[in-house]
């Protein structure tokens, strides 16, 4: 296997210069840097991670603590993992995946064995027992999520409170006076994941501020039976006007009529089940009711029919997490923690009615 000494000899520089080119710790002329890089490529040289760790007390590994239990959503986690792993590689770091089911022991093991330079925690609970341990570790810890007490840690997340407001305000602008929110699944509610309350509380507050009715139906399991029952309860909220029959819809709507129920689906995994439940009742989104879902834009656009959505762009959150993580690992890391929220956006598609603001 080629060594840094071989690279130095081929490039005509010292071993220390090779080290400086790779670490970026000292300024090196562009001409020398290109010679070293060319030698690295020609020799297919890969520095030994253990040797780098001994020399600079760095492992060049990021520990990513993710939920792999029964309640995990693999489809939702994959974009986070892919983006964080890709961003870490751009900074010459690898990613070590660790199950969140280990609790605080995973954190102490990662630090005690010096397995990584920093730790990223996902699926942060409002009162997460790991926070007290994380804040006392010698390696930087970044949270993807916002607990009630961040304890001086850096947090990155989607702005779920803004998402809840956007969903409700978007329906109010389309003329809806009755809104129902299908909440998150039982495992997220029971674990008190931070975003669950932030989204629900903001949605209810936005409805109250607008003077409209809003029912929060929570929890809602990701099963056909559970979502069907929740959709049925939601439609009951529209049974208060003339012409409304047992399905909760106005059989003879006029141009000035209330457009009926505005339905918010908070959990992306429940969206196809909710659309199926509406179809089983003969209810057409965009005509009889409005549906706004928490989904990534690409997923919402590809759904049949294309669903109006508040964006949950996990890759945007992950990119911001990588940016803040390597600020923590830099030569001048920030102090005092901080909360960084990625703003969502509302896009109306075929599942919202053409209200007075359309």
N, C-alpha and C positions, 0 to 999 in steps of 0.2 A: 504494500500500500504506500502511495506517495506521502511524504511528510511536508511540513512547512519549510524544512531545510531544502527539500528538493524544489519547492516553489521559488524560494529565495534564490537558489542557484540559477534556475532557468530564467528568472526575471532580472537577474543581476543586481539584487538588492539584499539587504540584511534580513534575518528572520524577524527582527523587531519591526521592520517596515511592513512585512507581510501581516504581522499581527495588528499593526495600526490600520492597515487598509481594511482588514476584516472587522475590526471592532469599531472603527470610526472615532477612536478616542483622541487622535491627533490629526491635524491637517496634513494631507499628502497631496502633492501636485497631481494634476489630472494625467500627465504623461506617465508618471510612475504608477499611479493607480491602475491605468489601463494595462500596463505591462504585467503587473501582478495578477490582474483579473484574467488576462490572456494565458498566463502560466497555470493558473488554477484550472481553467477550462481545458487546457491541453493535457494536463496531468489527471484530470477528473478528481481533484483533491477535495476531500470532505473532512473538515476538522473534527477531531474526536471530542464528543460532548463531555466525556469525563475529564479529559485533559483541560478543556476550557473551564470546566467548573472548578477544578483544582487551582488553575492559574488565576482566575478572576472571581472565584466564589460565585459563579453563575452557572446554572444548569442549561440555560436557554430552553426551558420548558415552562409552559403555563398549565396549571392545573385547572380543569374545567369541571365543576361539580354540577351534575345534571340529574334530573329525576328519571330513574329507569323503572319505577314501580308500576303497579297495575293502573295507577291513575295518570300515567304519563301519556302524552299525545305525541307519538313519534313523528307524525307529519308536521306538527308545529315546532318540534325541537330541531328537526334536521336543518332548516335554513339558519338557525342560530349557530349550530355546531359548525356547519360548512363555512359560514362567513367568519366566525371567530378563528377557525383553523387556518383559513386562507390569509386572514390579516396577520395572524401570528407568524406564518411562514414568510410573509413579506418583511417581517422584522427579524428573520433568522431564528425563530422560535418554533418548537414543536408543541403539540397539545396532548396532555394526559387526561383522559376521561375518567372521572370518578363518580360512583353512584351517590346520589344525594341521600339514599336510604341509610347510609352509615352515620348521618348526623354529624355531631361535633367531632367524633373520632376521626373522620376523614380529614378534617382540617389539621388536627394535631399530628396525624400520621404523615401528611404531606410535608409539613414543616419539619417535624422531628427527624425525618429521613433525608431532608434536604433534596426532595424530589423535584422541586420547581422553584422558579423565581417569583411567581405571583399566583394568586388563586382568583378564579371567577366563580361566584355563586349564582345559580339560577333558581327560579321559582321561590323567591323570598317571601316568607310569611310575614304578616303584620307584626306578630310578636315572635320572631324567629329566635330559637335558642342558640343558633350558631353565631349570632351577631356579637354577643359578649366575648366569645372565644376568638372570632375573627378579628375584632378590634385590638386584641392583645398579641396577635402574631407578629413576628419579625419581618415576614414577607408581606408585600402589599396585597390587599384583598379588594376586589371590585364586585359590587352587587348588581346583578341584572334584576331589578325590582327595587321597591322602596318600602322598607319597614317603617313602623311608627317611630322608632328611635334608631336612626342610622349609626349613632355612636361614633361620629367622626369619619365614617367610611364613605367612599365615593359610590354613588348609585346612578345607574343609567336605566331608563325604562321608557316605554311609550307613555304619553300623557293620557292616562285612562280617564281622568276626570274631564279633560277637554273632549275626549271621545264620547263620553256619556252625554255631555252638553250638546255636542254637534249632532248626535243622532236625534235627540229630542227636538232641538231647535229646527233641524231640517224638516221634520214632520210637521211641526207647528207652522212653518212657512208655507207648507203645502195645504194648510187649512185644517189639519187634524186637531180635534178637541178631545179625543180619547186615545190614549196611548197605553200599550202594554209592553213590558220588557221581559223577554224570556231570559232568565239569569243563567249563571254558570252551573256546571255539574256539581253533584254533592261533594265529591272529593276535594274540589277547589274551595267550596264554601266551608267545609268542615276544617280544612287545614288553614283557613283564613289567609289565603294568598292575598298579598297586599292590593293587587289591582281589583279584586272582586268588590270590595266595599267602595273603593274610589270611583269605579264606574257607576255602580248602582246609586250611591248617594248623589253623585253629580247629575244623573239622569232625573232623579226625583226632584232635586232642587231646581233644575231647569224647567221642569213641568210646572212646579209651583210658581216660579217667577212668571211664567207665561199664562197662568190661570187656567191650565188644562188638567184633565184627569190623567193620572198615570198609575198603573198597577205593576208592581214588581213581582213577578212570579219566579220564586227561587227556593230551592235549587231545581234544576231541570236536568235529569240524567240524559245521556246520549243514547237513548233507546227509542225505537219507534213508538212504543206504548206511552212512554213518559212525555215525549214531545207532542204526540197526538193529544194527550190529555191537557197539556199546557196550552196548546193552540186553542182547544175548545174553551178553556177558561178565559183565554184572551179575547176570543170573539164575543163572549158574554158581556164584555165591557162596552160593546157597541149596541146593546139592546135597550136603548132608552129613548128612541125617537119613533114618530109615526112611520108605519110601513116596515118596521123591523120585525122579522119573523124569527123562528127558532135558530136560524144560523147567524143571527145578529146583524144581517145586512138589510139595507133599504131596497125594497123590491121596485120602487119607482123613483129613482134619484133624479132630481132636477139640477139645472146648472148652478143653482145657488145653494144646493144641499151640502151638509157636512159630508166630507169625503169618506167618513167611516173610520174604521180602526187604523191606527198607525202602529205597526208591530216592529219592535227592535229585538234582534237576536244577538245576544251578547257573546255567545260562544260559537266560534266558527264551525265546530264539529256538529252543531245542531242545525245548521242552515239547510242542508239537503233534506233532513227529516221534517223540518218545519214546512218547507215547500211542498213535500209530499202530503203532509197532513192537510194543508190548505186545499190541494188538488183533490183529495179524497172527499172534501166537503163541497167541491165545485166552486171554490173561492179563487178568484184570479188576482194575483198580485199585480198592482199597477192599474187595476180597474175597480175591484171591490174593496181592496185593502192596500195599504202601503207596507212594504217590508224594507227595513234597513238592517244590514248585518255588519258585524265586526269581522272583516275579512281583508286579506291582502288584495290590492287592486287587480292583479292578474287572475287570482282565483275568482273574484267577484265577476269579472268580465267574461270568464269562461264558463260560468254556471249557466244552466238552462232553467228559466230565462236569466239573462244578465242581472245580477242583484245590485241594487243601490247599496253602497257600503261606506263605512267609516274605516279608513285604511289602518291595517295593523301590519306595518311593514317590518317584519322581524329582522330583515337584513339591514335596514336603516339603523335599528336599535343596536344590532351587533357591530356594525361599523363604528358607531359612536362609542360602544363599549371598548373596542380595540384601541381607538384613539385615546380614550382616557386611561386605559390600562398601560399603554406605553409612555404616557406622560408620567405615570407613577413609577415606571421603571427607568425613566430618564435621569440625566445628571442633575436636574433641578426639579424634583417632583413637587407637586402642589401639596399644601398642608391644610388640615382642617376639614377634609372631606368635601362633599357637595352633591347636589342632586341635579342630574342632567336629563331633561324630559324631551323626547322626540315628538314634535307636534303631529297629530293625525290630520286627515283631510276627508271631507265628505264629498262623495260623487253620486249623483242621482243617475240611475239607469232605469231599466224597464219595470222595476217592481215598486216604484212610487207613482202615485197618481199625479196628474197634471193639475196642481192646485192653483190658487190665485197668484202665487209668486212665480209660477213656472213660465 
